Amino acid sequence: MKEGALVVLGIESTAHTFGVGVASSDGRILANENRVYRPSKGGIHPREAAQHHARVAPDALRACLSKAGVSISELDGIAFSVGPGLGPCLRTGATIARTLALSLKKPLIAVNHGVAHIEVGRLVTGCRDPVVLYVAGGNTLVAAFSAGRYRVFGETLDIAAGNCLDAFGIKAGIGPMPMPELMAGKARSFVRLPYAVKGMDVSFSGILTAALSKLKQGAALEDVCLGLTETVYSMLTEVTERAVAYTAKREVLLVGGLARSRRLREMLEAMAKERGAELYTVPDEYAGDNGAMIAWNGVLQLSCGMVVEVEESRVRPRMRIDDVEVRWFG
């Protein structure tokens, strides 16, 4: 670590993951420890997830600091995910961050979860000014930096793409992603489903309903999985291409949990090549929710003096990425 580098601990707790990371201002991720809540059945239960986060927090914090090789007194700031996310989960992480900041007398840094996904992607891939496709279980949007903020060019009008694929897999009895994509590789025919692109926005609830209906009508599970994944990914690729054409940017960055999808990467890479752009994909370790991304964004904000008083650090479950002034971009 360079002498004089800032070191920030970040806490992620927006949904199923309780993550703790440590990052430094010399551009290094020093540690990234994540604990995932897995419900016995169905989707996330916010209260159960929050209880999970509170239970695993001490171990995750100890493991993270040990791996980073820094003492808690060496930290320059404490960052936490302020939103968007599930209220009970956000409040658990925020409470832990406030407690640490007060006891250590360190600055508290409120980080937007979506912006953190983008910034850790920029850090680890080396891209500078991309069109971003952020696609996950709870969020789906296309954005790019302009005039001091990440501007949203298009987004889901209902459920997120990851939620659509997870819900289908769970209700079909095969489990959430990546199972629908893996099953699609065994398909023998393509089941057509509604293609819902509306300008730059997308809609997935109707596709989910139609896919489940096809199963009830007797269509082969593998064939429905192929139709579902190809349709969802094609929609995402189309709206991303429109943003590339509009902005004339030459970089495309894929972040979020669905960045792990090899098929989505293939489609975006082909599109980017046709547009004279290059696709950058965040590594799997940083694709899902993680503490390192909160820590790194905390470093960026701390370097710009973007800290928050404890009394003003309430969580914001519906916070948008374009609510954030991005002072550090460059």
N, C-alpha and C positions, 0 to 999 in steps of 0.2 A: 504494500500500500504506500502511495506517495505521501511524503511528509506534508501535513496540513490538509489531507483529504478528509472530507466529511463522511461520516459513517451513520447510516440511518437504519433503524429496525422497522420493518413493515408488518402489519397484521391484516390479513385478508379473512373476511367472514361474511361474504354477501349471501351465500347459499349453502351448498353441501360441504364446502371445503373450509377448514380452519387452517390457514397457512401463516407461517412466520418466515420472513426473509431478512437478510442483511445485505446492504449494498453500499458501495463507496463511490465518492465523486470522481475517482479515477477510472470509472467505467467498469468496475468489477462486481459481479454477484458473488458475495462471500459465502452465503449459505441460503438454502431454500428447503424448508421443512414443511410438509403438508400432511394433514390428517383429514380423511374423507369420511363423511357420514353416509352410511348406506342403509336405507330403510329396509325393513324385512319384506315389505311388499309395496307396490305402487310408487308414487313419486315422493318428493320431499315433504316432510311434515315440519313446518317452520319451528314449532316449539321443541320438538325432538332434536332437530338439527342444532338449535341454540344450546340445548342441554349438552349435546355432544361436544360442541365447541368449548363450553365452559369446563367440561371434564378433561379434555385432551390438552388444553392450553398450557398448563405448567410443564408438561413433558415436552411439548413442541418448542416452547421458549428455551428451555434448557438445552435441548438438542441443537437448536439453531445457533445459539451463542457459542456452544462448544465447537460446532463445525466451523463457524466463522473465525474462531480463534480470537475473539474480542471479549473483554469483560463488559458487563452491563454499564459500568461507569464510563466506558470509552465511547458510548453512543452519543451522537450529536443531536439526535432527534428521534421522535416516535411517530410513525405514520400509521394511519388506519384507513380502511375502505369506508367512506362516508355514504356511498350510494352509487348506483341504484342496487337494490337487492331486497331480500326479505327482512322485514323490520326486526323480528326477534333475533335473527342472526347478526344483523348489523349492530344492534344494541349491545350484544355480547362482546363483539370485537372492540367496539368503541369504549366500553367500560374498562376493558383490560388496558387499552392504549392510554386512556385518561389517567388511570391509576399509576401506570409506569411513568408517564410524563410528570405528574405531580410529585411522585415520590423521588424521582431522579432530578427534578427541576430542569427538565429538558423541553424544548419546543414541541408542540403537538401539531401534526400535519394531517389535514383532512384530504384524502385522495379520492378522486373519481375512479371507480372501478374500470369503466370503459377506456378512459384516457390511459390508465395504467397498462391495460392490455396493449394499446398502440405503442406506448413508449418503450416497454420492454421489448416489443417486436422490433422497433427501430434500433434499439441498442444491440441486440444479439444477431440481427441479420445485416446490419450496416447500411440499410437503406436510409435515405435522407428525407425525401418529400413525396411520399406515396399516396395513391388512392388506396384507402383501407377498406377491406371487407372484414368486418367484425361479426362473426357468426358463432353462436353458442347456444346453450340450453335455454338461457333467459334473454338473450339479446341478439338482434339481427339488424345490421345497418351498414350503409356504405358512406364513408366520410373522407374528407381531405382537409388539410390545413389551408386556411385563407383568412387574412386580416385578423390575426391574433387568436383564432379559435379553430377547433376541428368542426367544420361545418358538415351537417348531415345532408347528403344528397338523396338518400332513399332509406326506407326502413320498413320493418314489418308493420302491418296494420292490425295484426291480432297476436297470434302466438309466434314465438321464435322458431327458426328452422330446426334447431337442436331439440326443442320441446316437441315439435311435430314428429321427428324421427324416433325420439325416445318413447313418446306416448304410443306410437304405433307398435313399436317392438314389445313394449310391456303388455299392451292389450292383445297382441297377437300371440303372446306366450313365449317369445324368443328372447326377451330382455331388451334393454335400451341399446343405443349405439355403443359399439360398432356392429352389433348383430344384424340390423336391417341391411347394412352395406355388404356384410359378408354373405348373407343369404342371397343377395342380388346376384352374386357371382355364380350361383347355381341355376339361374333362371333359364327357361327354354323359350319363353316368349315375353313380349312387352305388354303390360297392362296400361292402357291410356288413362290418365287422370287429369283433372282440371289444371290448367296452366294459368296462374293468377298473378300476372304482372300488371300493375296499374300505374302507368307513368314510370316513376323511379321507385315506387313502393311495391311490396310483395305481400301476399296473404297466404297463410298455410292452413288455417282451420278447415276450410272446405276440402282441401286435398286430403287431410287426415280423415275426415268423415267419409269421403269417397273411397279411400283405400280400405278402410275397415268394412265398408259396404261391399266392396268387391270380394273380400274374404268370405263374408257371409253368403254371398251368391255362388261360392264354390271355386273361385279362382285360386290357382296354386299360390302358396305363400311366397315362394321364391320369385314368381312372376310379378306379384304385387310389390315386393321389395324393390325389384328392378325399376318398375314404373315410378314408384315413389321417390327413390333416391335420384334417379336421372331427372325427374321433373323438378324436384327441389333444387338440385345443383344447377340445372340449366337456367332456372329463374335467377338464382344468385349470380351466375356468370353474366347473364344479360344485363342486369342493372349495374354490375360492376363495370362492364364494357361501356355502358353509356356514360358513366362518370369519368372513365379514362378519356373517352372522346371529347367530353365537355371541357375537362380541365387541361387536356393535352399533357398530363404528367406521364413520365416514362417509367414509373415504378408502381407496382401493385403489391400490397402487403396483406397477407392473410393471417388473421389472429383469432383467438377464441378457441373453445373446445373442438369445434368442427374443423379446425386447421389440421387435425390429425387425419382427416379423411383423404386417402390417397386418390380417390376418384375425383373429388372436388379439386384437388391440386392439379390433376391432369387437365381438367376442363379450363381452369383459370390460366394454366400455363399456355395452352393452345391459343386462348383468346389474347393473352398478353403478347405472344409472339406475332400474331397477326396485326397487332396495333403498334408494333415496334417498341414494346415495353418489356420489362423484366419482372417476373414474379418472385417475391420473397415470401417464404413461409416460416413462421415462428417454429422453433424446434418443439417437439412433443412436450418436453419438460415444462415449457412456458406457455403451452397452448391453453390448457385448462386453468382454472383459478389457482393462484399461487401467491405466497407471501413475498417472493422476490420482486414481483412487478410493483407491489405497493411500496416496498422499500426503495426501489429505483426511482419511482415517481416522487417519493418523498424527498430523495436527494435533489431532484430537479427543482421541486418547489422550495425546499429549504434554501437552495442557492439563490433563489429569487426573493427570499423573504416572505414566501407565501405560507404563513403559519396561522394557527387559529387559537383563540383563547378557549379554555375548557368550557366556560359558560356559553360559548357560541358554537359548540361542536356537536350539535344535535345531528342525528343521522337523517338522510334524505332518500327514502326508498324509491322515489320516482325521479331521481336526479338524471339529467341528460348530459351527454358529453359536451354539447355546445353551450352548457351553462358555465364552462370553465374557461377562464382567461389563461391562455398558454403563453406565458411570458418567456419561457426558456427556449422556444423553438428556434433552430438555426443550425 
